[in-house]
């Protein structure tokens, strides 16, 4: 895609991200529509993602978390380690 098209799409996405942030703060009903529109535009031109700031990406993630009612894990919980079969004794059975 051309530079003009990418710039126009980047502007449109940034505008929608600003509306998404407002929707998150005011609990507006347009959240799913904004997320869908942003997704469709990013799917058309994935290079636009590289133009987004970290703050804009955080707004998008916050919108997705709210819409899907999920929380992203910060730290993985490790399962307890099991003894290796070769080290098992009759007492372990």
Number of C-alpha atoms within 10 A of each C-alpha: 8 6 8 9 11 17 13 12 18 21 15 15 22 18 12 17 22 15 16 26 18 14 17 18 9 9 12 12 10 12 19 17 11 19 18 11 14 20 14 12 15 16 12 12 14 12 13 19 14 9 13 16 11 10 9 18 13 14 18 21 14 17 21 16 13 15 13 10 8 10 10 7 7 6 6 6 7 6 6 6 6 6 9 7 7 6 7 10 8 5 5 7 5
